[in-house]
Amino acid sequence: MKKLLLFTFLITTFLSQAQVSLVKDINPGSADGVATYYFNRIEFNGSLIFGAGNAITSYELWISDGTNTGTYQLNELLTTSATGGSNPNNFLVFNNRVYFSARKNCPTNVCSGGTFGYELFSSDGTTSGIISYPVINYGGGASPTFLTEFNNNLIFSGKASGVVSNASVFYGQELLGFNGNPWSGWGDQIMIKDIHTANGGNSSPDNFTELNSLLYFAATYSSGGRELWVTDGTNIGTNLILDINPGTTASSPDNLTLFNNKIYFTADDGSNGRELWVTDGTVGGTQMVLDLNVGSTGSNPENLTVFNNALYFKASHPTLGTEVFKMTTLENIYLLKNIAFGSGNSNPSNLFVSNGKLYFSADDGTNGMELWSSTGFSSTTNMLKNINTDAATPDSNPSGFTEYFGELYFAANDGVNGRELWKTDGTNAGTVLVDDINTSGDSNPSDLIVANNRLFFSANDGLTGIELWKYQDTTLSTKDLELENGISLYPNPTSNSFSIESKFQIEKISIYNLQGKMIKLFEAPLELYSIEALTSGIYFVNIQSENGKITKKIIKD
């Protein structure tokens, strides 16, 4: 009997581990093959576009469908002898192309050989379909960052060069944009506004967030500090909203988050420290929400996350410590739960919404930094599982949360197998190690992303270096995959209505709230499904088709 149980265990373990595999040893041997910098990959038309390299070409643009033969370099963008490769990064899908920043060969009319700096490229996912756009900055590269789609234009932060009164001018990091058609001549043709005009200073716009056909962002301007700005995509329509911290001192707006048709963010007005602020786009409607930590220290809100008609965030309170707080209205802000009881700090982080729950990492003062979940009430906010029970080093430090077919995947350290890939279905029993990839240490799974029905991630098995790995749930049937790929819901998030694009005949649509109660039913297919009467929050749309049922999550703004 024991042998039979052992055999069953081994077979189950083997099948589970067979779902995790190395996609390709891109840089053969123990050297790393995939890029480890931020924004290094994106899903595009069922494939993964990412930065990777080997001893021959270093980091260049690669593509993968999840197979060894289907994983290859798209193009060598930097063909000079410079080390490091083109380093593609800051990917964004726009007009059915992937736009990104990468280092470029130095033009022959500027210099001979070497690299020119980071400029703008796009790809259609084929080896011959890469566009290298005209140089934006002849002074050493445009460094395009924070690429954003807005009003069918590409908006980003970057450095440009131009000609003013027949003299060459080199701008700092400013607000740039174009409609996808290559420009000609100097880079100032795509300059939206030179916000920091003093001596080519950097306004460094970031935190782009759209509200009511306007784009809000943080930027530093010449006569003041870093403050909140707005643009309609034109020079004249790009303006400062409010000098929150008057004078040249910066309020440094950050964490811009859309909630209830307003933008919430963190800022320091110079008197109350960094606190939670809100704007509706007007001067009068831009105000501090609450001085949660009275005095100049500030509560330092972070991780602003919208879930089930409420805004959640991490903040520090003088008597409650650093915990998760919840806001339903401007007048209703309260502690979700005193996890580290008293004035202790649970230091929550990585707030993430998945399958009707809010997940995060937190330390209750006893069990270390572990995985917690909540449905929005103190009574339902609990540690999901004490993954690392080692008394000496009790922290499992869950992070890298990513949803894959209704379950949450992340990296964690159980104190036995090292830092490996885990998953949860939202229950204690269903929170399990997926695979011990590096049996002699930590595989450190990172940059988790779903493409082509696979969960891709970087990991180090201790032999091949940091390479591209995948997890594929083999329990999913062909019908499951057909439904997932054949039915899409858009726009999402939405304000008033949504549409469904389906390869199959739609028979019935039912909408459920987070408590599992059906609140709306459509018994015939429609072009638009109205949810205008529903309050803001997360809902589940159950779609009955001729080929079976599938549930999609939708966010109502």
Backbone torsions as a table, in degrees:
resi	resn	phi	psi	omega
1	MET	NA	-43.9	179.1
2	LYS	-61.6	-40.6	179.4
3	LYS	-63.7	-39.9	179.3
4	LEU	-64.0	-43.1	178.6
5	LEU	-63.3	-41.7	179.6
6	LEU	-64.3	-41.9	179.1
7	PHE	-62.7	-43.4	178.8
8	THR	-61.2	-42.1	179.3
9	PHE	-62.7	-43.2	-179.3
10	LEU	-65.4	-41.1	178.9
11	ILE	-64.1	-44.1	179.2
12	THR	-62.1	-43.3	179.5
13	THR	-63.3	-42.4	-179.5
14	PHE	-62.0	-44.6	-179.2
15	LEU	-64.2	-38.7	179.5
16	SER	-65.2	-45.2	-177.9
17	GLN	-70.0	-28.1	179.9
18	ALA	-65.4	-17.9	179.5
19	GLN	-76.0	-18.6	178.9
20	VAL	-105.5	130.2	-179.0
21	SER	-154.4	155.2	174.0
22	LEU	-71.4	128.5	178.6
23	VAL	-73.0	-50.6	-179.7
24	LYS	-164.7	139.5	172.6
25	ASP	-84.0	85.2	-172.4
26	ILE	-63.5	-40.5	176.4
27	ASN	-112.8	90.9	-171.4
28	PRO	-52.1	140.4	-177.5
29	GLY	100.0	-157.0	-174.7
30	SER	-89.6	-2.7	-179.8
31	ALA	-76.2	154.0	-178.7
32	ASP	-72.1	144.6	-179.8
33	GLY	-114.6	-24.5	-178.1
34	VAL	-110.2	150.7	-177.8
35	ALA	-68.7	145.7	-179.4
36	THR	-113.0	2.3	178.2
37	TYR	-78.6	166.0	-177.7
38	TYR	-65.9	158.0	176.6
39	PHE	53.0	47.1	-173.5
40	ASN	-100.7	7.3	-179.8
41	ARG	-161.0	159.3	179.1
42	ILE	-157.0	149.2	173.5
43	GLU	-83.8	136.1	-178.8
44	PHE	-149.1	115.6	176.9
45	ASN	49.7	43.5	176.2
46	GLY	83.6	1.3	177.9
47	SER	-120.9	169.6	176.2
48	LEU	-106.8	123.3	173.8
49	ILE	-102.9	131.0	-173.3
50	PHE	-157.6	168.4	176.0
51	GLY	-95.2	130.9	-179.9
52	ALA	-156.0	166.3	-179.6
53	GLY	-166.1	172.2	177.5
54	ASN	-142.7	-170.6	-175.9
55	ALA	-68.1	-15.6	-176.7
56	ILE	-88.7	-50.6	-173.5
57	THR	-114.0	-7.7	-174.7
58	SER	57.6	-159.5	-168.8
59	TYR	-75.7	118.2	179.7
60	GLU	-136.5	-171.3	-176.7
61	LEU	-87.6	125.3	-178.8
62	TRP	-124.3	164.4	176.6
63	ILE	-138.3	150.4	178.3
64	SER	-147.8	140.1	171.7
65	ASP	-103.9	6.2	179.3
66	GLY	100.6	-4.1	177.2
67	THR	-109.1	162.2	-179.9
68	ASN	-64.9	-47.6	-178.3
69	THR	-72.2	-24.3	180.0
70	GLY	-90.3	14.3	178.1
71	THR	-117.6	112.4	-174.2
72	TYR	-156.7	164.2	179.1
73	GLN	-76.1	131.3	179.2
74	LEU	-77.1	-43.2	-176.5
75	ASN	-165.1	152.9	172.9
76	GLU	-99.6	100.7	-173.9
77	LEU	-78.2	-29.4	180.0
78	LEU	-113.8	104.4	-172.8
79	THR	-99.8	5.3	178.2
80	THR	-79.8	177.9	-178.2
81	SER	-83.3	2.8	-178.5
82	ALA	-62.3	142.5	-179.6
83	THR	-79.7	157.1	175.7
84	GLY	98.0	-18.7	-179.8
85	GLY	72.0	-169.2	-177.8
86	SER	-80.1	-18.4	177.3
87	ASN	52.8	60.9	179.6
88	PRO	-62.2	138.8	-177.0
89	ASN	-161.1	178.1	179.8
90	ASN	55.4	53.3	-177.0
91	PHE	-73.7	144.7	174.3
92	LEU	-150.6	132.9	174.5
93	VAL	-86.2	124.4	-177.7
94	PHE	-148.0	124.9	-179.7
95	ASN	52.2	45.8	176.9
96	ASN	58.2	32.0	170.8
97	ARG	-136.6	156.6	174.8
98	VAL	-99.1	117.3	176.3
99	TYR	-96.4	146.5	-178.0
100	PHE	-161.8	167.6	176.4
101	SER	-102.3	139.5	178.6
102	ALA	-157.8	156.0	178.2
103	ARG	-74.0	145.3	-171.6
104	LYS	-121.2	150.7	172.7
105	ASN	-61.4	140.9	179.9
106	CYS	-70.3	125.2	-179.9
107	PRO	-58.4	143.6	-177.3
108	THR	-65.0	-25.3	179.7
109	ASN	-81.5	-2.9	179.2
110	VAL	-110.7	-45.4	178.6
111	CYS	-158.0	174.2	179.9
112	SER	-113.7	114.7	178.5
113	GLY	78.1	177.5	177.8
114	GLY	81.0	-173.9	-179.9
115	THR	-105.8	156.4	-175.9
116	PHE	-105.7	-14.0	-173.9
117	GLY	110.9	178.5	-176.5
118	TYR	-82.1	129.3	178.1
119	GLU	-132.2	-175.8	-173.1
120	LEU	-96.8	134.7	177.2
121	PHE	-132.7	165.5	168.1
122	SER	-146.3	159.1	-177.4
123	SER	-141.5	146.4	173.5
124	ASP	-100.6	9.3	177.5
125	GLY	90.5	6.2	177.4
126	THR	-114.5	161.8	-178.1
127	THR	-67.0	-25.1	-178.5
128	SER	-104.0	1.7	-172.3
129	GLY	-102.7	32.5	178.7
130	ILE	-99.2	131.1	176.0
131	ILE	-106.8	126.3	173.0
132	SER	-101.1	109.7	-173.9
133	TYR	-76.1	158.7	179.4
134	PRO	-54.2	151.0	-178.0
135	VAL	-61.1	129.1	178.4
136	ILE	-85.7	-38.9	-177.3
137	ASN	-131.7	110.4	177.8
138	TYR	-77.3	-0.2	-178.7
139	GLY	-93.9	13.0	176.8
140	GLY	129.9	15.0	176.7
141	GLY	110.1	146.1	-176.9
142	ALA	-85.7	-22.5	-177.8
143	SER	50.2	57.8	-179.8
144	PRO	-63.8	129.0	178.7
145	THR	-139.3	163.5	177.0
146	PHE	53.2	47.3	179.5
147	LEU	-61.5	130.9	-173.9
148	THR	-140.7	139.2	174.0
149	GLU	-90.7	131.5	-179.3
150	PHE	-151.0	122.0	178.9
151	ASN	50.3	44.6	179.2
152	ASN	60.1	30.8	173.5
153	ASN	-130.0	158.1	175.2
154	LEU	-96.8	118.9	179.2
155	ILE	-112.2	138.8	179.1
156	PHE	-160.3	169.2	174.9
157	SER	-95.9	132.1	-178.9
158	GLY	-169.5	165.3	178.4
159	LYS	-98.0	136.3	-179.4
160	ALA	-127.2	158.6	173.2
161	SER	-122.4	154.6	-177.8
162	GLY	-158.6	-172.7	179.8
163	VAL	-124.7	122.8	175.9
164	VAL	-127.2	122.2	-178.5
165	SER	53.2	45.0	177.5
166	ASN	63.6	16.2	177.7
167	ALA	-117.9	143.0	178.8
168	SER	-71.9	137.2	179.8
169	VAL	-127.6	137.3	178.6
170	PHE	-120.9	112.7	-178.1
171	TYR	-83.1	160.7	173.5
172	GLY	-81.8	-164.9	179.4
173	GLN	-71.8	109.7	-172.0
174	GLU	-130.6	-175.7	-178.2
175	LEU	-85.9	115.0	-177.8
176	LEU	-119.9	159.6	177.4
177	GLY	-171.1	154.1	174.5
178	PHE	-159.2	167.9	-172.4
179	ASN	-95.3	10.4	179.1
180	GLY	102.5	-15.8	177.6
181	ASN	-89.3	127.9	-178.5
182	PRO	-55.8	136.8	176.5
183	TRP	-87.8	173.0	177.8
184	SER	-125.7	150.2	176.4
185	GLY	80.7	-141.7	-171.2
186	TRP	-78.2	156.6	-176.0
187	GLY	-68.7	-15.9	-178.7
188	ASP	-69.3	-7.2	175.9
189	GLN	-68.2	-18.7	178.6
190	ILE	-110.4	10.5	176.2
191	MET	-74.5	122.6	174.9
192	ILE	-81.3	-50.4	177.7
193	LYS	-158.5	137.5	172.5
194	ASP	-88.3	92.2	-173.5
195	ILE	-74.5	-43.9	178.3
196	HIS	-101.1	89.6	-171.0
197	THR	-82.7	-14.8	-174.7
198	ALA	-73.4	114.3	173.1
199	ASN	51.5	38.6	178.2
200	GLY	63.9	31.2	-178.7
201	GLY	-67.1	167.3	-176.4
202	ASN	-98.7	121.3	171.3
203	SER	-84.5	-23.3	174.5
204	SER	46.1	60.5	-179.4
205	PRO	-64.2	140.8	176.8
206	ASP	-156.1	-174.9	179.9
207	ASN	60.6	36.6	-178.4
208	PHE	-59.9	125.1	-179.5
209	THR	-142.8	127.7	-175.2
210	GLU	-93.0	138.8	174.8
211	LEU	-148.9	122.9	176.0
212	ASN	51.3	50.5	175.7
213	SER	63.9	22.0	172.5
214	LEU	-127.4	152.2	-178.0
215	LEU	-112.0	122.0	-179.1
216	TYR	-101.7	149.0	-178.4
217	PHE	-163.5	168.2	174.6
218	ALA	-100.9	140.0	179.5
219	ALA	-156.4	155.0	177.9
220	THR	-102.3	128.9	-178.4
221	TYR	-116.9	165.6	-168.2
222	SER	-61.5	-44.7	-174.2
223	SER	-94.3	6.4	179.9
224	GLY	-148.5	-165.2	179.1
225	GLY	-98.0	-152.8	179.1
226	ARG	-86.9	117.9	-173.2
227	GLU	-137.1	-174.6	-176.5
228	LEU	-90.9	127.7	-178.3
229	TRP	-124.3	167.3	178.3
230	VAL	-143.2	149.7	177.6
231	THR	-143.4	148.6	169.7
232	ASP	-103.8	8.4	179.5
233	GLY	98.1	1.4	178.5
234	THR	-118.9	164.2	179.1
235	ASN	-63.5	-49.5	-176.8
236	ILE	-69.6	-23.5	-179.2
237	GLY	-94.3	14.1	177.9
238	THR	-109.7	113.2	-171.2
239	ASN	-145.4	156.2	172.4
240	LEU	-70.0	134.5	176.4
241	ILE	-83.3	-52.8	-177.6
242	LEU	-158.8	137.1	173.7
243	ASP	-82.9	86.6	-173.0
244	ILE	-63.3	-41.9	175.6
245	ASN	-109.5	93.6	-168.4
246	PRO	-56.2	147.5	179.1
247	GLY	90.7	-153.5	-176.0
248	THR	-87.7	-4.2	178.0
249	THR	-79.5	142.8	-173.7
250	ALA	-91.3	141.4	168.6
251	SER	-88.7	-18.7	175.8
252	SER	50.4	65.6	177.0
253	PRO	-58.2	140.3	-177.3
254	ASP	-151.9	168.1	176.1
255	ASN	58.8	36.7	-179.2
256	LEU	-59.5	125.6	-173.6
257	THR	-140.0	129.5	179.8
258	LEU	-82.2	128.1	179.1
259	PHE	-155.7	126.6	177.9
260	ASN	52.5	45.6	176.4
261	ASN	60.0	29.8	172.4
262	LYS	-140.6	164.4	177.4
263	ILE	-109.4	123.7	176.3
264	TYR	-101.2	145.0	-177.1
265	PHE	-158.2	172.3	176.4
266	THR	-108.1	145.0	-179.8
267	ALA	-160.4	160.6	179.1
268	ASP	-120.2	113.1	-177.5
269	ASP	-84.8	4.4	178.3
270	GLY	90.4	-10.7	-179.6
271	SER	-120.1	-38.4	-173.2
272	ASN	-106.1	4.0	-176.0
273	GLY	74.8	-173.2	-178.3
274	ARG	-79.0	119.2	-178.4
275	GLU	-134.4	-179.7	179.5
276	LEU	-84.4	129.4	179.8
277	TRP	-123.3	166.6	179.0
278	VAL	-142.8	150.6	172.9
279	THR	-142.0	144.2	170.7
280	ASP	-107.5	8.1	179.3
281	GLY	100.6	-5.6	178.1
282	THR	-109.1	161.3	177.6
283	VAL	-63.5	-46.5	-179.6
284	GLY	-66.7	-27.3	-179.1
285	GLY	-92.2	10.7	176.5
286	THR	-107.5	109.4	-172.0
287	GLN	-153.9	160.7	174.7
288	MET	-72.1	134.9	-179.2
289	VAL	-74.5	-49.2	-177.3
290	LEU	-162.0	137.4	173.6
291	ASP	-86.7	83.0	-172.2
292	LEU	-66.9	-35.6	177.2
293	ASN	-117.4	91.8	-172.6
294	VAL	-60.0	132.3	-177.6
295	GLY	119.7	-171.9	-174.5
296	SER	-88.0	-4.1	-178.0
297	THR	-72.4	-45.7	-179.2
298	GLY	86.3	155.7	179.5
299	SER	-90.3	-10.5	177.5
300	ASN	51.2	60.9	179.0
301	PRO	-62.9	142.9	177.8
302	GLU	-145.2	171.9	173.7
303	ASN	56.0	41.3	179.3
304	LEU	-59.8	123.7	-173.4
305	THR	-140.8	129.0	178.7
306	VAL	-90.7	129.4	-179.3
307	PHE	-153.9	124.5	172.5
308	ASN	49.3	59.0	175.7
309	ASN	65.3	24.1	179.9
310	ALA	-146.8	158.9	176.2
311	LEU	-108.2	123.1	179.8
312	TYR	-108.6	147.6	178.4
313	PHE	-161.2	156.7	174.2
314	LYS	-86.7	134.7	177.9
315	ALA	-156.4	162.6	-179.1
316	SER	-109.0	134.3	179.0
317	HIS	-123.6	141.4	-174.2
318	PRO	-61.2	-28.5	-179.4
319	THR	-111.9	-19.0	-177.9
320	LEU	-99.8	-13.5	-179.4
321	GLY	83.2	-166.3	179.3
322	THR	-93.9	109.8	-173.0
323	GLU	-140.4	-175.5	174.7
324	VAL	-91.1	128.4	177.0
325	PHE	-113.2	156.7	-175.6
326	LYS	-128.7	135.7	176.8
327	MET	-126.4	124.7	175.4
328	THR	-101.6	-36.6	173.8
329	THR	-139.7	172.8	179.3
330	LEU	-60.4	-27.3	-177.6
331	GLU	-96.7	-2.0	-173.4
332	ASN	-127.6	87.3	177.8
333	ILE	-124.8	129.7	-178.0
334	TYR	-152.1	165.6	178.3
335	LEU	-69.8	130.4	176.8
336	LEU	-67.4	-49.9	177.1
337	LYS	-165.4	139.3	176.7
338	ASN	-82.6	84.7	-173.0
339	ILE	-67.6	-49.4	173.8
340	ALA	-93.7	90.8	-165.1
341	PHE	-50.8	141.7	-178.3
342	GLY	85.2	-140.1	-177.6
343	SER	-95.7	10.8	178.2
344	GLY	-68.2	167.4	-177.4
345	ASN	-112.7	118.9	174.0
346	SER	-84.1	-15.2	177.3
347	ASN	48.5	56.2	180.0
348	PRO	-63.5	150.4	179.1
349	SER	-155.6	171.2	175.2
350	ASN	58.8	40.0	178.2
351	LEU	-59.3	130.9	-172.9
352	PHE	-151.0	131.3	179.8
353	VAL	-97.0	128.4	179.6
354	SER	-151.7	127.9	171.3
355	ASN	49.4	45.9	173.6
356	GLY	82.7	14.0	178.3
357	LYS	-138.1	155.5	172.7
358	LEU	-101.2	119.3	179.6
359	TYR	-106.4	150.2	175.0
360	PHE	-165.3	167.7	174.2
361	SER	-97.6	141.3	179.1
362	ALA	-159.0	158.0	-179.8
363	ASP	-119.8	114.5	-178.2
364	ASP	-82.9	5.6	179.5
365	GLY	89.5	-7.1	-178.9
366	THR	-122.7	-44.9	-171.6
367	ASN	-101.5	0.9	-178.9
368	GLY	82.4	-174.3	-179.0
369	MET	-76.8	109.1	-174.0
370	GLU	-131.1	-178.2	-176.8
371	LEU	-88.3	125.3	178.4
372	TRP	-120.2	157.8	175.5
373	SER	-143.5	160.0	-178.7
374	SER	-155.1	149.5	169.7
375	THR	-104.6	10.1	174.4
376	GLY	110.0	3.5	179.5
377	PHE	-125.1	153.4	179.6
378	SER	-58.8	-40.2	-177.1
379	SER	-68.2	-23.1	-179.3
380	THR	-106.0	12.5	177.1
381	THR	-99.9	105.7	-172.9
382	ASN	-145.5	158.1	172.9
383	MET	-66.9	124.4	-177.4
384	LEU	-73.1	-42.9	178.0
385	LYS	-160.0	138.3	173.2
386	ASN	-84.8	88.4	-172.6
387	ILE	-68.4	-41.0	-178.5
388	ASN	-110.3	107.4	-178.0
389	THR	-98.8	8.6	178.1
390	ASP	-66.9	119.5	-176.1
391	ALA	-65.8	-30.1	-177.7
392	ALA	-74.9	-44.0	179.2
393	THR	-131.7	80.2	-169.1
394	PRO	-79.3	-3.6	-174.6
395	ASP	-82.2	126.0	171.9
396	SER	-92.3	-19.9	176.1
397	ASN	48.7	62.4	177.9
398	PRO	-64.4	138.7	179.4
399	SER	-161.8	172.7	178.6
400	GLY	73.4	30.5	-175.4
401	PHE	-56.6	130.8	178.2
402	THR	-147.6	135.5	180.0
403	GLU	-91.2	135.2	178.5
404	TYR	-138.8	112.4	-178.5
405	PHE	47.3	51.8	171.8
406	GLY	81.4	1.2	177.0
407	GLU	-121.6	156.6	-177.2
408	LEU	-99.6	127.3	178.8
409	TYR	-112.9	146.7	-176.0
410	PHE	-164.9	170.5	175.5
411	ALA	-101.2	140.3	179.0
412	ALA	-157.4	160.9	179.8
413	ASN	-118.4	115.2	-178.3
414	ASP	-87.8	2.9	179.2
415	GLY	83.3	-5.2	-179.6
416	VAL	-119.2	-50.2	-174.5
417	ASN	-97.3	-1.9	-176.3
418	GLY	84.3	-170.2	-178.8
419	ARG	-82.8	112.2	-173.1
420	GLU	-136.3	-174.8	-177.8
421	LEU	-86.8	127.4	178.6
422	TRP	-123.3	166.6	174.2
423	LYS	-148.9	160.1	175.2
424	THR	-143.6	146.4	172.4
425	ASP	-100.5	9.5	179.5
426	GLY	98.6	1.8	177.8
427	THR	-119.3	162.0	177.8
428	ASN	-63.1	-48.0	-178.3
429	ALA	-67.1	-28.2	-178.2
430	GLY	-90.7	9.8	175.6
431	THR	-99.6	104.6	-168.5
432	VAL	-139.2	157.1	171.9
433	LEU	-69.8	129.2	178.5
434	VAL	-78.8	-46.6	-179.8
435	ASP	-166.0	144.2	172.9
436	ASP	-92.5	87.2	-172.9
437	ILE	-68.6	-42.7	178.3
438	ASN	-108.3	100.0	-174.5
439	THR	-73.6	-9.1	-179.7
440	SER	-111.9	6.0	-178.5
441	GLY	178.8	-146.6	-179.0
442	ASP	-97.2	133.0	172.5
443	SER	-89.3	-18.6	176.9
444	ASN	50.5	63.5	176.9
445	PRO	-59.6	137.3	-178.8
446	SER	-152.0	167.5	177.5
447	ASP	54.2	46.6	-179.9
448	LEU	-67.5	134.2	-179.0
449	ILE	-155.7	143.6	-178.5
450	VAL	-99.6	131.7	175.7
451	ALA	-156.1	141.4	177.1
452	ASN	52.9	43.8	178.6
453	ASN	60.6	22.1	178.4
454	ARG	-127.9	152.0	172.7
455	LEU	-98.7	110.8	179.1
456	PHE	-94.2	149.7	176.0
457	PHE	-163.2	163.1	174.1
458	SER	-94.1	143.2	178.0
459	ALA	-159.5	161.6	179.2
460	ASN	-125.5	113.4	-178.5
461	ASP	-84.1	4.7	-179.9
462	GLY	89.3	-4.8	-178.6
463	LEU	-122.6	-42.3	-172.1
464	THR	-102.4	1.6	-175.4
465	GLY	78.5	-170.2	179.3
466	ILE	-78.1	114.7	-176.9
467	GLU	-133.2	177.6	179.8
468	LEU	-86.3	124.4	178.3
469	TRP	-118.9	167.4	178.1
470	LYS	-143.1	153.8	169.9
471	TYR	-125.5	130.5	178.3
472	GLN	-129.0	123.6	-179.2
473	ASP	-76.1	102.8	-176.4
474	THR	-75.9	-7.4	178.3
475	THR	-79.6	-13.9	178.5
476	LEU	-70.9	130.7	-179.2
477	SER	-80.0	167.0	176.5
478	THR	-60.5	-37.0	179.2
479	LYS	-65.8	-40.1	176.8
480	ASP	-56.1	-48.2	-177.7
481	LEU	-67.2	-38.5	178.2
482	GLU	-62.6	-41.7	179.3
483	LEU	-67.5	-43.3	-178.5
484	GLU	-62.1	-42.2	-177.6
485	ASN	-85.1	-20.0	-174.0
486	GLY	-96.6	-7.7	-178.8
487	ILE	-130.0	123.1	177.6
488	SER	-129.0	151.2	-176.5
489	LEU	-122.3	131.6	-176.8
490	TYR	-154.8	158.2	-12.7
491	PRO	-72.6	159.2	-179.3
492	ASN	-151.7	108.1	11.4
493	PRO	-70.6	164.9	178.6
494	THR	-142.2	159.8	-179.5
495	SER	-99.0	-44.3	-171.6
496	ASN	-125.1	-32.5	-175.6
497	SER	-156.8	168.4	176.4
498	PHE	-142.1	162.6	175.7
499	SER	-121.2	161.4	178.5
500	ILE	-125.0	125.8	174.3
501	GLU	-103.9	122.2	-173.1
502	SER	-141.4	142.6	173.6
503	LYS	-80.5	-12.3	-175.7
504	PHE	-115.9	157.6	177.5
505	GLN	-68.2	124.9	178.5
506	ILE	-85.0	131.8	-177.8
507	GLU	-106.3	-40.0	-175.8
508	LYS	-157.5	143.2	178.8
509	ILE	-124.7	127.2	175.9
510	SER	-128.9	141.1	-177.1
511	ILE	-114.5	132.5	-178.0
512	TYR	-119.8	148.1	173.2
513	ASN	-87.4	-178.7	-175.5
514	LEU	-68.8	-16.9	177.9
515	GLN	-87.9	1.6	177.6
516	GLY	85.7	11.7	-179.7
517	LYS	-92.9	131.5	177.5
518	MET	-74.1	126.3	-175.0
519	ILE	-118.2	-8.2	179.2
520	LYS	-157.8	141.8	-177.6
521	LEU	-136.4	132.0	173.7
522	PHE	-119.1	115.4	-173.5
523	GLU	-95.4	9.1	176.3
524	ALA	-148.9	150.2	179.8
525	PRO	-66.7	141.0	-179.6
526	LEU	-131.1	160.9	173.8
527	GLU	-73.3	-37.8	178.8
528	LEU	-131.2	134.9	176.7
529	TYR	-108.5	112.3	-174.5
530	SER	-81.5	131.0	172.8
531	ILE	-128.2	27.1	-177.0
532	GLU	-60.0	-33.3	-177.0
533	ALA	-76.7	-13.3	-178.4
534	LEU	-79.6	148.7	175.8
535	THR	-75.4	161.4	-179.8
536	SER	-62.8	143.3	178.5
537	GLY	152.8	-165.2	-178.2
538	ILE	-105.6	134.4	178.7
539	TYR	-133.4	164.1	177.6
540	PHE	-116.3	128.4	-178.4
541	VAL	-105.1	111.9	178.1
542	ASN	-91.0	117.8	-175.2
543	ILE	-108.7	115.2	176.8
544	GLN	-95.6	116.5	179.1
545	SER	-117.8	173.8	177.8
546	GLU	-64.9	-17.1	-177.2
547	ASN	-106.3	6.3	179.3
548	GLY	128.7	-176.8	-178.0
549	LYS	-104.2	149.2	172.6
550	ILE	-148.9	147.6	-179.8
551	THR	-114.3	130.2	177.8
552	LYS	-117.8	146.0	176.6
553	LYS	-91.3	139.2	176.7
554	ILE	-133.6	144.9	178.8
555	ILE	-109.6	123.4	176.7
556	LYS	-96.7	116.6	179.5
557	ASP	-66.9	NA	NA
